[in-house]
Structure formats: structure tokens, C-alpha cells
Amino acid sequence: MSMFDLTGRVALVTGAGQNAGAGIARALAAQGAAVAVNDLRPERAEATCAEIVKEGGSAVATPFDVTDLEAVRTGVARAGEMLGGAVGILVNNAGIPADMSYGPFRDLAPERWRGPVEINLFGAMNCVHSVLPGMREAGWGRIVQISSGAGRTGLSIGVSLYGSGKSGVEGFIRHVSQEEAPAGITANTLALGLMESAGGPGVKGMADGIPVGRRGRPEDVGAMVAFLVSPEAEWLTGQTIDLNGGSVTR
Ligand SMILES: NC(=O)c1ccc[n+]([C@@H]2O[C@H](COP(=O)([O-])OP(=O)(O)OC[C@H]3O[C@@H](n4cnc5c(N)ncnc54)[C@H](O)[C@@H]3O)[C@@H](O)[C@H]2O)c1
């Protein structure tokens, strides 16, 4: 049997309708997982599913808003029913609100503070809380949180709110990893550097400084996540790992 085989596993990837999330969903499907492709926008989730199925993989679209706990609970249950088993692999990738606010904190009105924290921190909590019972019952689970360098390094590109949500969820995942390790569940965070798809101010200057000489691609993220959720990664938990072309080393 080849390494990193996910045959028989059921995975849920949030925000997987495009870019990094779509790359993750495709990679997990290529390793044999049956994938529930989530996105806020149903047509994006359907598009990723169609690509996976075209490549011979197994996927269903499960659109919902990760910030809505009831919708998450229902979506997780439906994913399990449609794919024939409880979700054993959760990848919290949704993390950029549709109306993402950029700017120095001093200029951001209080009404804009919650959005980036809501999706990154409470969105992750909603999903983790919904999948843990099934993982614990199975005695096996894999949780991967997608974060950003902005959660680990102070930057002056107007992302303090987003960085707060990312730092918060990194802390949350560390605690979950300790609580759930005895149950066979690992939880790790992958902090991405600048992706090809990135928007917002300050992108050009940052891109020039990446030692590997290019920005990140969906398949870079997919390959790393495929390893993190594999049976072989059983001893890797509680960590935040930078995937960034060498832009920051720790
Ligand atoms: N793009 C970058 O350079 C970069 C850098 C570091 C980290 N990240 C992180 O990587 C992840 C993916 O980033 P991306 O650039 O591929 O994102 P993206 O915005 O291109 O795609 C994310 C998808 O999430 C969906 N989404 C938004 N809100 C949602 C919600 N409430 N519930 C469900 N789905 C929702 C969107 O519809 C979209 O299709 C995010 O967590 C982001 O913070 C991205």
C-alpha cells in the first residue's frame, strides 16, 4: 500500500470552492478520501466537486456558512450521510470574509472588528465542535487549521483584525490537540505565506521577498495537508507549521 493513503476516510474542507481550499479538497480526493466540499457559495462548492469527480474522485457539495453553528451541525451530519461515514478529517480553510476590511486598526470602525474574528475563530470552533463526537467514537481524527503568517508576525499591511482571528484560532487548536490526543485525534495549524491568489494592499512588496522565488499555489497547500491528515502523521500534533516559500523562518 502506498503512503498517505486516505481510502475509506471522509473529509470536510471548508471554503473549498476556490484557491487553497479547492487545492486541499483535490489533494485529499486524489489520496482516496471521500470529500465534502464546503463553501458559502454553493456554485463554487459544486465547481470543485465537478473537478474532483472528473478526475475520478469522490466528492459532494455541502454549502453552509461556517459562522452559523446550526448550519454547520446540519452540514456535518449531511456530509456523513452522503459519504457513508462520519467526518474523520476536518480542514478549517474558510478564513477570509467576503467583505474583508483592510487598514490600520485606528481607522477601522468597531462594526468591522468582528467579521475576521468570527470566521476564523468561531467558524473553526463551530466546525471542531460538530465533528469531535464522530471522531471520538471512531477513535481516529485529523484536524488541520489553515492560518496565515499574519497570525504569527506583526505586519503593517492593514490586517490586524484578520491576524487576531488567526492568532486566536492557533491557540484554540493547540488546546484541542492536548485534549483530544488520547482519543487518536491530531490537530495542527498550517500558517500560509503569500499565495498567488492573494489580494489586498502590500502584496507586491511581500512577493518580491520570497526566497523560493514565487508565491504559494493550491497544490503546495494540498500536498502538505494530505500528509498532515494521513495515518502516517499520527505522532504530529499540536504544532503550527509555516508553509511560505521561506519568507519567515523560525
Ligand atoms: N491568499 C493568501 O495569500 C493567504 C495567505 C495566508 C493564509 N491564507 C488563508 O488560506 C485560507 C484560504 O485562503 P484563499 O485565499 O484561498 O481564500 P479565498 O477567499 O480565495 O477562498 C475561500 C473561500 O471561502 C468561502 N467562504 C467565505 N466565507 C465563508 C464562510 N463563512 N463559510 C464558508 N465558506 C466561506 C469563499 O466563498 C471562498 O470561496 C484562508 O484561511 C486564508 O486566511 C491565505
The ligand as an SDF file (V2000), in Angstrom:
LIG
                    3D

 44 48  0  0  0  0  0  0  0  0999 V2000
   -4.4450   34.0970   -0.0490 N   0  0  0  0  0  0  0  0  0  0  0  0
   -3.3620   34.1890    0.7050 C   0  0  0  0  0  0  0  0  0  0  0  0
   -2.3240   34.7410    0.3300 O   0  0  0  0  0  0  0  0  0  0  0  0
   -3.3790   33.5860    2.0860 C   0  0  0  0  0  0  0  0  0  0  0  0
   -2.2510   33.7620    2.8840 C   0  0  0  0  0  0  0  0  0  0  0  0
   -2.2310   33.2120    4.1370 C   0  0  0  0  0  0  0  0  0  0  0  0
   -3.3180   32.4730    4.5740 C   0  0  0  0  0  0  0  0  0  0  0  0
   -4.4130   32.3350    3.8030 N   0  0  0  0  0  0  0  0  0  0  0  0
   -5.5420   31.5520    4.3260 C   0  0  0  0  0  0  0  0  0  0  0  0
   -5.8330   30.4730    3.4760 O   0  0  0  0  0  0  0  0  0  0  0  0
   -7.2330   30.1910    3.5020 C   0  0  0  0  0  0  0  0  0  0  0  0
   -7.7790   30.2180    2.0950 C   0  0  0  0  0  0  0  0  0  0  0  0
   -7.4780   31.4650    1.5040 O   0  0  0  0  0  0  0  0  0  0  0  0
   -7.8190   31.7650   -0.0250 P   0  0  0  0  0  0  0  0  0  0  0  0
   -7.0460   32.9670   -0.4000 O   0  0  0  0  0  0  0  0  0  0  0  0
   -7.7160   30.5140   -0.7950 O   0  0  0  0  0  0  0  0  0  0  0  0
   -9.3570   32.1940    0.1730 O   0  0  0  0  0  0  0  0  0  0  0  0
  -10.4590   32.5970   -0.9200 P   0  0  0  0  0  0  0  0  0  0  0  0
  -11.1480   33.7960   -0.3670 O   0  0  0  0  0  0  0  0  0  0  0  0
   -9.8900   32.6600   -2.2930 O   0  0  0  0  0  0  0  0  0  0  0  0
  -11.4360   31.3520   -0.8830 O   0  0  0  0  0  0  0  0  0  0  0  0
  -12.0810   30.9880    0.3120 C   0  0  0  0  0  0  0  0  0  0  0  0
  -13.4970   30.5030    0.0590 C   0  0  0  0  0  0  0  0  0  0  0  0
  -14.1550   30.5710    1.3300 O   0  0  0  0  0  0  0  0  0  0  0  0
  -15.5040   30.8920    1.1200 C   0  0  0  0  0  0  0  0  0  0  0  0
  -16.0710   31.4590    2.3490 N   0  0  0  0  0  0  0  0  0  0  0  0
  -16.0110   32.7460    2.7640 C   0  0  0  0  0  0  0  0  0  0  0  0
  -16.6860   32.8780    3.9100 N   0  0  0  0  0  0  0  0  0  0  0  0
  -17.1840   31.6520    4.2270 C   0  0  0  0  0  0  0  0  0  0  0  0
  -17.9950   31.1710    5.2870 C   0  0  0  0  0  0  0  0  0  0  0  0
  -18.4150   31.9870    6.2650 N   0  0  0  0  0  0  0  0  0  0  0  0
  -18.3390   29.8420    5.2960 N   0  0  0  0  0  0  0  0  0  0  0  0
  -17.9300   29.0260    4.3030 C   0  0  0  0  0  0  0  0  0  0  0  0
  -17.1510   29.4390    3.2790 N   0  0  0  0  0  0  0  0  0  0  0  0
  -16.7920   30.7340    3.2300 C   0  0  0  0  0  0  0  0  0  0  0  0
  -15.4970   31.8750   -0.0210 C   0  0  0  0  0  0  0  0  0  0  0  0
  -16.7390   31.8830   -0.6870 O   0  0  0  0  0  0  0  0  0  0  0  0
  -14.3400   31.3730   -0.8890 C   0  0  0  0  0  0  0  0  0  0  0  0
  -14.7970   30.5670   -1.9600 O   0  0  0  0  0  0  0  0  0  0  0  0
   -7.8470   31.2200    4.4360 C   0  0  0  0  0  0  0  0  0  0  0  0
   -7.9740   30.6790    5.7370 O   0  0  0  0  0  0  0  0  0  0  0  0
   -6.8400   32.3370    4.4290 C   0  0  0  0  0  0  0  0  0  0  0  0
   -6.9230   33.1160    5.5900 O   0  0  0  0  0  0  0  0  0  0  0  0
   -4.4720   32.8590    2.5520 C   0  0  0  0  0  0  0  0  0  0  0  0
  1  2  1  0
  2  3  2  0
  2  4  1  0
  4  5  1  0
  4 44  2  0
  5  6  2  0
  6  7  1  0
  7  8  2  0
  8  9  1  0
  8 44  1  0
  9 10  1  0
  9 42  1  0
 10 11  1  0
 11 12  1  0
 11 40  1  0
 12 13  1  0
 13 14  1  0
 14 15  2  0
 14 16  1  0
 14 17  1  0
 17 18  1  0
 18 19  2  0
 18 20  1  0
 18 21  1  0
 21 22  1  0
 22 23  1  0
 23 24  1  0
 23 38  1  0
 24 25  1  0
 25 26  1  0
 25 36  1  0
 26 27  1  0
 26 35  1  0
 27 28  2  0
 28 29  1  0
 29 30  1  0
 29 35  2  0
 30 31  1  0
 30 32  2  0
 32 33  1  0
 33 34  2  0
 34 35  1  0
 36 37  1  0
 36 38  1  0
 38 39  1  0
 40 41  1  0
 40 42  1  0
 42 43  1  0
M  CHG  2   8   1  16  -1
M  END
$$$$
